[in-house]
Each structure stands twice: as C-alpha cells, then as structure tokens.
Amino acid sequence: MDTKPTVLVVGSTGMLGTKIITALLDKGTTNVRAMVRSSSDSDEKNREKIDNMKARGVSLVEGDLMNPETLLQVCEGVDVVVSAVGNNQVTVPGQKNLIDAAKQQGVKRFIPSDYSVDYRKLDYGDNDNLDMRKQVFEYLQQSGLEYTLILNGAFMDNVGTPYMPQFDLEHNTFQYWGDGETPLDFTTTDDTAKYVAEAVSDPELANKALEVAGDVLTAKQLKAAYEEATGNTLEEKPLGSVEELKAWIATKKPSASSPVEYVPQQYEYTMVSGKGKLDNIQNDRYPNIKPLTVREYLQKTPS
Ligand SMILES: NC(=O)c1ccc[n+]([C@@H]2O[C@H](COP(=O)([O-])OP(=O)(O)OC[C@H]3O[C@@H](n4cnc5c(N)ncnc54)[C@H](OP(=O)(O)O)[C@@H]3O)[C@@H](O)[C@H]2O)c1
C-alpha cells in the first residue's frame, strides 16, 4: 500500500512551481500531483514542462483557479496543497477558490503562494502584491485549514538584474534608499523550493511560518558582495531616507501607467524599512539544505 502523502502543486508550470516540483521529486517522500490549465497544452514552453513532469512520474490534473468546479476533483485525495501562482487578478480570488475546495476535500495543509518578506507585519498599502498575500492569509486563517507559510525574503536570483531596483547596471550604479545599514533577507529560488519540499510534511510547522534566508546583508554589504563576486565596481548613489522613499511611492503611484513603475520600490520599502524583516530565521531546521549566499550565487551564475 502507498503510504506517501500526496502533494498538489498549483502553478506547476510557473517559474517557482517548476522548481518546487523538482525539489519534491528529488526528496522523494511524497506523491506529486500537478495542476495544469488545459490551455497550458498549447503553450510550447509548458508542453515541455508537462512532458518532463510526466516523465518523472508526476500525476497531472487539469484545473483552473477561476473555475471552482474544476478544483474539487483536483483536490480529491490530496494531503497538502502548495500554491505557487503569480501576482495577478487570479492571486486572491483563485487562491480563495482553492482554499474552499481544499477545505471541502479534507486537505490537511495549505501552503499559499507567499515566498516573500514577512508580509504579516506590513500594513495594507505598503505593497500592492503583498496586500494580496495578506488577504489570502486572512481567508486561510478563517477557513480553519492548517497552513504553513514560506517566507524567504527577496529572491536572490534578482540580485544584479533590473528586477532589483538597487542595480542600475546601465549606469554602473548601485542606488539605494535608507542608510544602507538595515539587514535584508535573500534566498535563491532553488533553495526556497527545497525548503518547501521539507515544509510540506514537517509536523512542527502546523499553522506556522517557515522563515529562511540564504543570506542576510545590508544594502552596503550587498553592493560589496556583488562587486567581489563579479569584479564589477559600482558607483554608490544614496537616494534618500526611508521616509523619502515612502513619499516617492505615494507621489508615483497615482500617476503610474503600470505597477512596474513603483512596485519594485514598494518591495524595497518593505525591506529597507525593516518592516518585512524575517525575525525567526530557521535554516538550521534542515541541515541537509545548504542555502547559497549572495557571493556564492553570483559566482555560480554566468553574468
Ligand atoms: N520574494 C521574491 O523576491 C519573489 C520574486 C518573484 C516571485 N515571487 C513569488 O513567487 C510566487 C510564484 O511566482 P512565479 O513568478 O513563479 O509565478 P509565474 O511564473 O507567473 O507562474 C504562475 C503560475 O500560475 C499559473 N496560473 C495562472 N493563472 C492560473 C489559473 N487561472 N489557474 C491555474 N493556474 C494558473 C500559471 O499557469 P500557466 O503556465 O498555465 O499560465 C503558472 O503555472 C509568487 O507568490 C510570487 O509573488 C517572489
């Protein structure tokens, strides 16, 4: 008889979802089920991911977060739901539908799509994307389902890319708000996925957050780590205080044509203000995982 718990990954074709599937398969202690949208079939990139999942023994089920009737079947016989959906109009209503279906099907644990700073300590309005996490978490708590949150700070993979606004490599500049001395949390996506694979069946994480960080660096230390690992020296450009950053966002947001114009700065705000800092980093809980530091990550990654 198969006694392995069944883990359902929703968002399985996404950037992080794909890595979570790999980490679960590598760990090998669970049956892995992946929800895909039927429309995924027509997407060439997803086709390859789906074929890879099938080849590794993942059981595939079709469902759409915005079609609640599809989710009941998807959650049938599932022990743990791991959500890795992105940030869009589906994030809140889609995950609420998934929570409802999971509850109805007797799922034992729900891991929402967080993978972020500690948004529980933020105020509504601090960050548009993290506001959505707060809404989903409140709904999850009210549902009575057991939950585990995965909090990993910023994805380290974005260090030295335009996704992290501190790095203006076009102008060889490292620009930052605040005094540059506040500790900031970073974890790679691969390491985050490994921690998810541990968390799904860790009994001590019932209704708790797993807080992890591959590295904790101030902005000034981040610049130094980048320079040391890449050999590329950046000009340091302080932009103003944390309060000035808050004012910059408040002015920018109403006139922005897209959230891309201010949401990266909202993330920076949650970090440099210290408000979203992880207070209880528990890497030691899983000594088998050796998360990469920023220096190690950049040294391994071709620029
Ligand atoms: N801490 C950080 O620095 C950081 C940075 C980036 C992301 N994140 C977080 O990581 C998490 C995952 O993000 P990601 O970038 O990996 O997301 P992503 O690549 O955009 O993947 C989204 C997934 O959701 C699926 N999806 C979308 N709409 C759906 C629907 N209606 N029904 C079912 N599935 C649907 C997509 O399926 P299709 O393939 O069919 O479209 C895809 O598999 C998010 O919580 C995000 O905020 C954190």
The ligand as an SDF file (V2000), in Angstrom:
LIG
                    3D

 48 52  0  0  0  0  0  0  0  0999 V2000
   10.4010   37.0570   -2.9750 N   0  0  0  0  0  0  0  0  0  0  0  0
   10.6270   37.4260   -4.2150 C   0  0  0  0  0  0  0  0  0  0  0  0
   11.5810   38.1570   -4.4940 O   0  0  0  0  0  0  0  0  0  0  0  0
    9.7480   36.9390   -5.3210 C   0  0  0  0  0  0  0  0  0  0  0  0
   10.0720   37.2300   -6.6500 C   0  0  0  0  0  0  0  0  0  0  0  0
    9.2710   36.7100   -7.6610 C   0  0  0  0  0  0  0  0  0  0  0  0
    8.1620   35.9310   -7.3470 C   0  0  0  0  0  0  0  0  0  0  0  0
    7.8610   35.6950   -6.0340 N   0  0  0  0  0  0  0  0  0  0  0  0
    6.6690   34.9070   -5.6750 C   0  0  0  0  0  0  0  0  0  0  0  0
    6.7800   33.5690   -6.0910 O   0  0  0  0  0  0  0  0  0  0  0  0
    5.4750   33.0560   -6.3570 C   0  0  0  0  0  0  0  0  0  0  0  0
    5.4560   32.3780   -7.7070 C   0  0  0  0  0  0  0  0  0  0  0  0
    5.7260   33.3620   -8.7270 O   0  0  0  0  0  0  0  0  0  0  0  0
    6.2300   32.9540  -10.1810 P   0  0  0  0  0  0  0  0  0  0  0  0
    6.9780   34.1200  -10.7200 O   0  0  0  0  0  0  0  0  0  0  0  0
    6.9050   31.6090  -10.1180 O   0  0  0  0  0  0  0  0  0  0  0  0
    4.8380   32.8270  -10.9750 O   0  0  0  0  0  0  0  0  0  0  0  0
    4.6570   32.5350  -12.5170 P   0  0  0  0  0  0  0  0  0  0  0  0
    5.9310   32.1040  -13.1580 O   0  0  0  0  0  0  0  0  0  0  0  0
    3.9460   33.7170  -13.1150 O   0  0  0  0  0  0  0  0  0  0  0  0
    3.6800   31.2810  -12.5320 O   0  0  0  0  0  0  0  0  0  0  0  0
    2.3300   31.4110  -12.3180 C   0  0  0  0  0  0  0  0  0  0  0  0
    1.6790   30.0260  -12.3750 C   0  0  0  0  0  0  0  0  0  0  0  0
    0.3080   30.1990  -12.0530 O   0  0  0  0  0  0  0  0  0  0  0  0
   -0.4680   29.5370  -13.0530 C   0  0  0  0  0  0  0  0  0  0  0  0
   -1.7680   30.1590  -13.2170 N   0  0  0  0  0  0  0  0  0  0  0  0
   -2.0530   31.4260  -13.5870 C   0  0  0  0  0  0  0  0  0  0  0  0
   -3.3840   31.5910  -13.6680 N   0  0  0  0  0  0  0  0  0  0  0  0
   -3.9490   30.4070  -13.3390 C   0  0  0  0  0  0  0  0  0  0  0  0
   -5.2810   29.9330  -13.2510 C   0  0  0  0  0  0  0  0  0  0  0  0
   -6.3370   30.7220  -13.5290 N   0  0  0  0  0  0  0  0  0  0  0  0
   -5.4850   28.6530  -12.8850 N   0  0  0  0  0  0  0  0  0  0  0  0
   -4.4340   27.8300  -12.6150 C   0  0  0  0  0  0  0  0  0  0  0  0
   -3.1570   28.2130  -12.6900 N   0  0  0  0  0  0  0  0  0  0  0  0
   -2.9230   29.4860  -13.0570 C   0  0  0  0  0  0  0  0  0  0  0  0
    0.3590   29.6460  -14.3240 C   0  0  0  0  0  0  0  0  0  0  0  0
   -0.0980   28.6890  -15.2480 O   0  0  0  0  0  0  0  0  0  0  0  0
    0.1340   28.8320  -16.8520 P   0  0  0  0  0  0  0  0  0  0  0  0
    1.5370   28.3680  -17.0930 O   0  0  0  0  0  0  0  0  0  0  0  0
   -0.8970   27.9560  -17.4360 O   0  0  0  0  0  0  0  0  0  0  0  0
   -0.0520   30.2960  -17.1760 O   0  0  0  0  0  0  0  0  0  0  0  0
    1.7480   29.3670  -13.7600 C   0  0  0  0  0  0  0  0  0  0  0  0
    1.9240   27.9900  -13.5990 O   0  0  0  0  0  0  0  0  0  0  0  0
    4.5170   34.2450   -6.2300 C   0  0  0  0  0  0  0  0  0  0  0  0
    3.9400   34.2390   -4.9550 O   0  0  0  0  0  0  0  0  0  0  0  0
    5.4360   35.4270   -6.4010 C   0  0  0  0  0  0  0  0  0  0  0  0
    4.9630   36.5930   -5.8080 O   0  0  0  0  0  0  0  0  0  0  0  0
    8.6300   36.1600   -5.0270 C   0  0  0  0  0  0  0  0  0  0  0  0
  1  2  1  0
  2  3  2  0
  2  4  1  0
  4  5  1  0
  4 48  2  0
  5  6  2  0
  6  7  1  0
  7  8  2  0
  8  9  1  0
  8 48  1  0
  9 10  1  0
  9 46  1  0
 10 11  1  0
 11 12  1  0
 11 44  1  0
 12 13  1  0
 13 14  1  0
 14 15  2  0
 14 16  1  0
 14 17  1  0
 17 18  1  0
 18 19  2  0
 18 20  1  0
 18 21  1  0
 21 22  1  0
 22 23  1  0
 23 24  1  0
 23 42  1  0
 24 25  1  0
 25 26  1  0
 25 36  1  0
 26 27  1  0
 26 35  1  0
 27 28  2  0
 28 29  1  0
 29 30  1  0
 29 35  2  0
 30 31  1  0
 30 32  2  0
 32 33  1  0
 33 34  2  0
 34 35  1  0
 36 37  1  0
 36 42  1  0
 37 38  1  0
 38 39  2  0
 38 40  1  0
 38 41  1  0
 42 43  1  0
 44 45  1  0
 44 46  1  0
 46 47  1  0
M  CHG  2   8   1  16  -1
M  END
$$$$
